[in-house]
Amino acid sequence: MSYLEESRRVIAASETHPGIARADAAVAIISEALSAGKPLLVCGNGGSASDAMHITGELVGRFLKERKALNCICLSSNPSVLTAWSNDYSFETVFSRQVEAYGQEGGVVLGISTSGNSANIVKAFETARALGMKTVALTGQGGGAMAAHSDVLIDVPSRSTPLIQQVHIVLYHYICEHVETATMGR
């Protein structure tokens, strides 16, 4: 099967997959937190770190509508924090340390991992829950280790990293659009 054929198959399967339907639940908890002035903290590794920055840019800046900035922080984008903490302590706790710094009860941590097994995101979710925050996971099929630590699991029905990433882009654009609309006039 060609890559484009497989891509079409995964996108079509995603349209009816239960994990994708949970995007509206993610919109609801993110919108509620942001409307209350609580933070949305976003993290990922590698390509998912770029996605975390993209989401943050859309919500701090604007997606489709002119509006006030939203309280969204990318935990994957500060090289000083990432390298200092990882060098002196552990890469496994690089996001949980930042959740400790920026998290607030009622806020949300959105973690992105195609495998769902990123130990540093699992630890961030554990810290978030200890602080009274909600967690949203954007993963591949099944959610991996992150599933057990997620209030909302949005899993793409594939195990192919590039195909999962393609659907993630569509999903987080959907989330950004609906969060933007829900938080207008707050």
C-alpha positions, 0 to 999 in steps of 0.5 A: 500500500502506498503512503498516500493510500495508507494516509487516506485509510488512517484519516478515514478510520480516525473519523469514526474512532472513539478516541477522536470523538474525545476531542470535544471533551478536551475542548471543554476542559481546556476552555473551562481552564483558560476562561478561569485564567488557569494555564494550559501547559503543552509538552512533547518530544521531537516532532511532538515538541514542534507540535506543542510550540505550534499549539501554543503559538495558535492560542497565545497569538491567534488561530482564526479570530482576533481575541485576547491572548490565552494563558498557554505555555509550551514546556518544550521550547525553553532550551535553558530549562530543558538542557540545564534540568536534564543535565543536572537531574533527569530528562525524565523529570524535565516537564514535571519540574515545569508543571511544578513551576507553572501549573495551577489547580484547575489548569490543564496539561496537554501532552503529545506523544505518538507512542504514548510512552514518553516517560517525561510526559507521564511524570508531568501528568502525575505532577499535574494530577497532584496539583489538581490539574486535568490532563489531555493526551494526544497519542497513537493507538491505545495511548500507551503508558499515558492512557492511565494518567489521562483525563482525556485520551485522544488516540489516533488509530495507527502505530505509524509515527508520520501518520499519527502526526498528520492526524494530530495536526488536524486534531489540534487545529480542531481543538484550537479553533473550538477553544478559541470560539469557546473563550471569546469574550471571557 
